[in-house]
Amino acid sequence: MRIINLTQVITVFSLGFLSLYFVYFVLTNFLKQRLDIGENNTSYAMLSASILIATSLFMVSVMNAGVSAIQFLNQADNLSLETLLISSGYVVAFAVIGLIFTFLVLSIGLFIFFRLTATNEIEQLKLNNISIAIISSAFILGLAIIMHEQIGHLCETLIPYPKIIQIR
């Protein structure tokens, strides 16, 4: 049982770290260059921080589903490397789906939010408007709080657990 717990910790830490780094990489390399926002822009930093926190909330839900897969697939008394690898594969699949839907939810949510307001938030972020950054960040975090559990449920729906027959 200790191997399963260690596998869970290592898998969740690794995928959590990689997910956050990937989102940070996309934010700093793609969005920053595309939006042409300067290095010392506090508004952009606040918005980026809220996106990272939102990603963390989504990934918590996904990782909980992944840990359930590890526990479900390794509940037999005869623990094997094969079942550990298969269950880790489920966690990786959940993480990928979680990241995809994180980007979708946040992108669509921000797109709709920015279209519904009379302000051009992107221009205001470029001008380092802190109040716009706070409101946009609150929107991102609120959306993440509302949606994070649904992403985990979606992962469990899209990747169903395999059937295991156990006779005890």
N, C-alpha and C positions, 0 to 999 in steps of 0.2 A: 504494500500500500504506500510505502514511502516513495517508491519510484514514481508512482502515479502523481503524488503531490509535487515532487520535484519536477516532473515533466510539465505539470500544469504551470508552476511558477516560471520555469524557464521559457515555455512557449508563450505565455501571456506577456511576460516582460519583453521578450524579443519582438513579438508582433506589435505590442503597444508602442515600443520605442521606434520601430521601423515605420509604423503608421504615422506617428507624430512627426518624425523626421521627413517623411515623404511629403506630408502636407506643408511643413515648413519650407522644404525645398521648392515646392510648386509656388508657394506664396512669394518667396524671395526672388526666384528666378523668372517665373512667368508673369505673375500679376504685377509685381513691382516694375518690371521693364515695360510691360504692356500699358500700365497706367501712368508710367513716367513719374513716379513718386520718389522724392529725394530720400537720402539716407537718414536724415535727422527729423523725419516727419513723425511726430508723436501720435497724430491721428491714425496714420497707417499702422503704427506699432500697436495701438489699442485694438484696432480692427483685427489685426493678425493674431493678437493674443486671444481675442474672443473666438476666433475661428479654431485655434488650437484647443481651447477649453471645450468648445462644442464637439470637436473631433474626439476628444477624450471621453465625453459623455456617450457619444455614439459607440465608440469602441468598447466601453465598459459593458454595454448591453450585448454587443457581439461576442466579447470574450466570455461573458457569462454563459451564453449559448454554447460557445466552444468548450468551456470547462465541463458543461453538462455532457457534451459528446465524449470527452475523455473519460468521464466517470461512467457513462452508459456503456461505452465499448470495452471498458476494462473492469467490469464488475465480476467477471469469472475468477475463480480461484487460480486458474492457470494463466498467469500473466505472461504475455509473449511480446517480443520486439515487434512482431507484425501488427498486433493490435495497438501498440503504442504509436507506431508510425501511421497507421490508418487514422487513429483518433487525432493525431497531430495534423494530418492532412485535412481533416474536417475543420480544425481550428483555422488553418491557413485559408481554406475556402470561405469560412465565415468572415475572416478579416478582409479578404478581397471584396466580398459582397458588401461588407460594412463600409469600406472606403468608397466604393462606387456610389452607394446610396448616401453617404455623407456628402460627397461632392454634389450629387443631384439635389438633395434636400436643401443644402445651403445655397447653391447656385440659383435654383428656381425660387427659393424664398427671398433671397436678396434681389433678384431680378424683379419679382412682383412688387416687393416693398419699395424699391427705388422707382419703379414706374408709377406707383400710387401716390407718391409724395410730390409736392410742387418744387422740391429742392433737387438740384443736381448734386447728389451725394458724392459722386466721383470727383467732380471739380472742387467740392468743399473739402474733401479729404486731401486733395493735392494742395489746397491752401492751408492745410493744417488746422481745420476747424474742429476743435475738441468736442464741442457740443454735438455735432453731427456724428463724430466717431463714437461718442457715448451712446447715443440713441441707436445707431446701427449695431453696435456691439450688444446692447441690451436685446435688440431684436434677434440677433443671431443666437444668443444664449437662451432666450425664451423659446425660440423654435427648437433648439436642441433639447431643452428640458421636456418640452411637449412630445417630441418625436423619438427620443432615444430608445425607449423600450420597444417601440414599434419596429425599429430596425433589427433588433435581436429576434423578434418574432418572425419578421420577414425572412431572416437567414434560416431559421428553423423550418420555415415553410418551403423555401426554395431548395434546401439541401436536407431532405428527410434523413433521419437516422436509419441505418441498416437494420434489418430484422435479425435478431439474435435469439436463438432458441436455447434456453437453459433448462436442464432437468436436474433437479437437486434431490 
